[in-house]
Amino acid sequence: MISMPPSERDLHAFVDHQLGEEDRRLVETFLASNPEISAQVRAWQQDAQQLRAALSGALQQPANPHLDPVQIRRRLKSQTRRHLASAAVLLIAVSIGGVSGWQAREMTLLSAAQPMADAMQAYRLIAQQGILPADYKAGDDGDMQGWLDRYFTQANRLPDLSGAGFKPASGRLLSTEQGPAAMVVYEDSRGQKISFYVRPPGPKNYLLPRGSRSDGGLQAEYWSGGGYNYAMVSPADTPAAQMLRHTVNF
């Protein structure tokens, strides 16, 4: 059960329909007696609805210059964090279509030909471009594994990459059509980055065989276990990529 008053994360979960029935009623009761916060939540809901409507139209149209990643980044820099938090999954879907020339519908369906495309695009947006801010940073109260366990209790443990010089640095929660997702970014002393990405397999229970693929200068090692899909992403043709390719057990 969530605590009262609800945190910003709880309110975003309410907007994204990720709360249980009891928690949802608690938030509704709180909002009924706090009109200023209620107005803010309604604004978030309107933002999400507009973005979903825009994406729905994009799925039925050919490539649109307004979806160019450069233009998206410029618009995003002028938006507040609430826009980013409400629209993370939509931005990933739109940016995939713009960067790689794929249809957004193909990405949201996660076709077998392009496994874990969302993990690779999340790496671009978060680890490379810094468009989406971190929800949790190393050194905050607790530890990265504890942060991840709050949302994915049955998932695999975070990989220990300390032998290669990489340590968990930040974490980001995402909302996808398959369910809630999370990405943990590892960094070494030179600032090189590797990401660990986890999400459910979706309503069709699309689990993955162990595999590897490269796209747009990135490499992804992916697999499934414990009811979740996973990917570790790094720049291709680097010592980090070689290390991940030859790691048997994450």
C-alpha positions as CSV (number, residue, x, y, z in Angstrom):
1,M,0.0,0.0,0.0
2,I,1.3,3.5,-0.9
3,S,2.0,6.0,1.9
4,M,0.1,9.3,2.4
5,P,0.6,11.8,1.0
6,P,1.4,10.0,-2.2
7,S,4.8,10.7,-3.8
8,E,5.4,12.1,-7.3
9,R,6.1,8.5,-8.4
10,D,2.8,7.3,-6.9
11,L,1.0,10.1,-8.8
12,H,2.6,9.2,-12.1
13,A,1.7,5.5,-11.4
14,F,-1.9,6.7,-10.9
15,V,-1.8,8.6,-14.2
16,D,-0.4,5.5,-16.0
17,H,-3.0,3.1,-14.5
18,Q,-0.4,1.1,-12.6
19,L,-1.9,1.2,-9.1
20,G,-4.0,-1.5,-7.6
21,E,-7.7,-0.8,-6.8
22,E,-7.1,0.0,-3.1
23,D,-4.2,2.4,-3.8
24,R,-6.1,4.0,-6.6
25,R,-9.0,4.8,-4.3
26,L,-6.5,6.3,-1.7
27,V,-5.1,8.6,-4.3
28,E,-8.5,9.6,-5.5
29,T,-9.5,10.5,-2.0
30,F,-6.3,12.5,-1.5
31,L,-6.8,14.4,-4.7
32,A,-10.4,15.2,-3.8
33,S,-9.2,17.2,-0.8
34,N,-6.1,18.7,-2.5
35,P,-7.3,20.8,-5.5
36,E,-3.9,22.1,-6.5
37,I,-2.3,18.7,-6.8
38,S,-5.5,17.4,-8.4
39,A,-5.1,20.0,-11.1
40,Q,-1.5,19.1,-11.7
41,V,-2.5,15.4,-12.1
42,R,-5.3,16.3,-14.5
43,A,-2.7,18.2,-16.6
44,W,-0.5,15.1,-16.6
45,Q,-3.4,13.0,-17.8
46,Q,-4.2,15.4,-20.6
47,D,-0.6,15.4,-21.7
48,A,-0.6,11.6,-21.8
49,Q,-3.8,11.5,-23.7
50,Q,-2.6,14.0,-26.3
51,L,0.7,12.1,-26.8
52,R,-1.1,8.8,-27.2
53,A,-3.5,10.3,-29.7
54,A,-0.5,11.8,-31.6
55,L,1.3,8.4,-31.6
56,S,-1.9,6.6,-32.7
57,G,-2.0,8.8,-35.8
58,A,1.7,8.3,-36.4
59,L,1.3,4.6,-36.5
60,Q,-1.0,4.9,-39.5
61,Q,1.1,7.4,-41.5
62,P,4.3,7.2,-43.5
63,A,7.5,8.7,-42.1
64,N,6.8,12.2,-40.8
65,P,9.5,15.0,-40.6
66,H,8.0,16.1,-37.3
67,L,9.2,12.8,-35.8
68,D,12.9,13.5,-36.7
69,P,15.0,12.7,-33.6
70,V,16.8,16.1,-33.7
71,Q,13.5,18.0,-33.7
72,I,12.2,15.7,-30.9
73,R,15.3,16.4,-28.8
74,R,14.9,20.2,-29.3
75,R,11.3,20.0,-28.2
76,L,12.0,17.9,-25.3
77,K,14.7,20.3,-23.9
78,S,12.0,22.9,-23.7
79,Q,9.5,20.7,-21.9
80,T,9.3,20.2,-18.1
81,R,10.1,16.9,-16.4
82,R,6.4,16.0,-16.1
83,H,6.1,15.8,-19.8
84,L,9.1,13.5,-20.0
85,A,7.8,11.2,-17.2
86,S,4.3,10.9,-18.6
87,A,5.5,10.1,-22.1
88,A,8.7,8.0,-21.8
89,V,7.4,4.9,-23.7
90,L,5.8,7.1,-26.4
91,L,9.1,8.9,-27.0
92,I,10.9,5.6,-27.3
93,A,8.4,4.3,-29.8
94,V,8.5,7.5,-31.9
95,S,12.2,7.9,-31.8
96,I,12.8,4.3,-32.9
97,G,10.7,5.0,-36.0
98,G,12.7,8.2,-36.8
99,V,16.2,7.0,-36.1
100,S,16.0,3.6,-37.8
101,G,13.4,4.0,-40.4
102,W,11.2,1.3,-38.9
103,Q,7.5,1.6,-38.4
104,A,6.5,2.5,-34.8
105,R,3.9,-0.3,-34.9
106,E,6.6,-2.9,-35.6
107,M,8.5,-1.7,-32.6
108,T,5.6,-1.7,-30.2
109,L,4.7,-5.2,-31.2
110,L,8.4,-6.2,-30.7
111,S,8.7,-8.4,-33.8
112,A,10.9,-11.4,-33.5
113,A,13.2,-10.0,-36.2
114,Q,14.2,-7.1,-33.9
115,P,14.2,-8.3,-30.3
116,M,14.6,-5.8,-27.5
117,A,14.6,-2.8,-29.8
118,D,13.1,-0.8,-27.0
119,A,16.1,-1.6,-24.8
120,M,18.5,-0.2,-27.4
121,Q,16.5,2.9,-27.9
122,A,16.2,3.5,-24.2
123,Y,20.1,3.3,-24.1
124,R,20.2,6.0,-26.8
125,L,17.8,8.3,-25.0
126,I,19.1,7.9,-21.5
127,A,22.7,6.7,-21.5
128,Q,23.9,8.5,-24.7
129,Q,21.7,11.6,-25.1
130,G,20.6,12.2,-21.5
131,I,17.0,13.1,-22.6
132,L,15.2,11.3,-19.8
133,P,16.5,12.1,-16.3
134,A,17.4,9.3,-13.8
135,D,14.9,8.3,-11.1
136,Y,17.6,6.9,-8.9
137,K,21.3,7.5,-8.6
138,A,24.0,5.6,-6.8
139,G,24.6,7.1,-3.4
140,D,20.9,7.8,-2.8
141,D,19.4,6.2,0.3
142,G,19.7,2.4,-0.2
143,D,21.3,0.6,-3.1
144,M,20.6,0.0,-6.7
145,Q,19.6,-3.6,-6.2
146,G,17.2,-2.5,-3.5
147,W,15.7,0.2,-5.8
148,L,15.1,-2.4,-8.6
149,D,13.7,-4.9,-6.1
150,R,10.9,-2.5,-5.2
151,Y,9.5,-2.9,-8.7
152,F,10.7,-6.3,-10.0
153,T,10.8,-8.7,-7.0
154,Q,11.1,-11.8,-9.2
155,A,13.6,-10.5,-11.7
156,N,17.2,-11.7,-12.1
157,R,19.8,-10.0,-9.8
158,L,21.7,-7.1,-11.2
159,P,24.9,-8.4,-13.0
160,D,28.1,-7.9,-11.1
161,L,30.4,-6.1,-13.6
162,S,32.9,-4.8,-11.1
163,G,35.6,-7.2,-12.4
164,A,35.5,-5.2,-15.7
165,G,35.4,-1.9,-13.8
166,F,31.7,-1.1,-14.2
167,K,29.4,-0.2,-11.3
168,P,25.7,0.8,-11.3
169,A,25.4,4.5,-11.5
170,S,21.7,5.4,-12.1
171,G,18.3,3.8,-12.7
172,R,15.3,4.9,-14.7
173,L,11.7,3.6,-14.6
174,L,9.8,3.4,-17.9
175,S,6.2,2.5,-18.9
176,T,5.9,0.3,-22.0
177,E,2.9,-1.3,-23.7
178,Q,4.2,-4.6,-22.3
179,G,4.2,-3.3,-18.7
180,P,6.6,-1.4,-16.4
181,A,10.3,-1.5,-17.4
182,A,13.5,-0.4,-15.8
183,M,17.0,0.4,-17.0
184,V,20.1,0.5,-14.8
185,V,23.1,2.3,-16.3
186,Y,26.6,1.1,-15.3
187,E,29.7,3.3,-15.7
188,D,33.4,2.8,-15.5
189,S,36.1,5.3,-14.5
190,R,36.4,6.5,-18.1
191,G,32.7,7.3,-18.3
192,Q,31.9,4.3,-20.6
193,K,28.4,3.0,-20.1
194,I,26.5,-0.3,-20.2
195,S,22.8,-0.7,-19.5
196,F,20.8,-3.5,-17.9
197,Y,17.2,-3.5,-19.1
198,V,14.2,-5.5,-17.8
199,R,10.6,-5.7,-18.7
200,P,7.8,-8.3,-18.8
201,P,7.2,-10.2,-22.0
202,G,3.8,-8.6,-22.7
203,P,0.3,-10.0,-23.0
204,K,1.4,-12.5,-25.6
205,N,4.2,-13.8,-23.3
206,Y,6.8,-13.3,-25.9
207,L,9.9,-14.8,-24.2
208,L,13.3,-14.6,-25.9
209,P,16.0,-17.2,-26.6
210,R,19.4,-16.1,-25.7
211,G,20.8,-14.0,-28.4
212,S,22.9,-11.0,-29.6
213,R,22.4,-8.4,-32.2
214,S,23.9,-5.0,-33.3
215,D,22.1,-1.9,-34.6
216,G,23.1,1.7,-35.1
217,G,26.4,1.3,-33.4
218,L,25.0,-0.5,-30.4
219,Q,25.2,-4.2,-29.3
220,A,22.5,-5.9,-27.3
221,E,22.8,-9.3,-25.5
222,Y,19.3,-10.5,-24.6
223,W,17.6,-13.4,-22.8
224,S,14.6,-14.3,-20.7
225,G,14.3,-15.7,-17.2
226,G,12.0,-15.6,-14.2
227,G,9.1,-14.3,-16.3
228,Y,10.9,-11.3,-17.7
229,N,12.9,-10.3,-20.8
230,Y,16.3,-8.7,-20.3
231,A,19.0,-7.0,-22.4
232,M,22.4,-5.6,-21.8
233,V,23.3,-2.8,-24.2
234,S,26.7,-1.2,-24.9
235,P,28.4,0.5,-27.8
236,A,29.4,-2.1,-30.4
237,D,33.1,-3.0,-31.1
238,T,34.4,-2.0,-27.7
239,P,36.0,-4.0,-24.9
240,A,32.8,-3.7,-23.0
241,A,30.8,-5.3,-25.8
242,Q,33.4,-8.1,-26.1
243,M,33.1,-8.7,-22.4
244,L,29.3,-8.9,-22.5
245,R,29.4,-11.2,-25.5
246,H,31.6,-13.7,-23.7
247,T,29.7,-13.5,-20.4
248,V,27.8,-16.8,-19.9
249,N,25.8,-16.0,-16.7
250,F,24.6,-12.5,-16.0
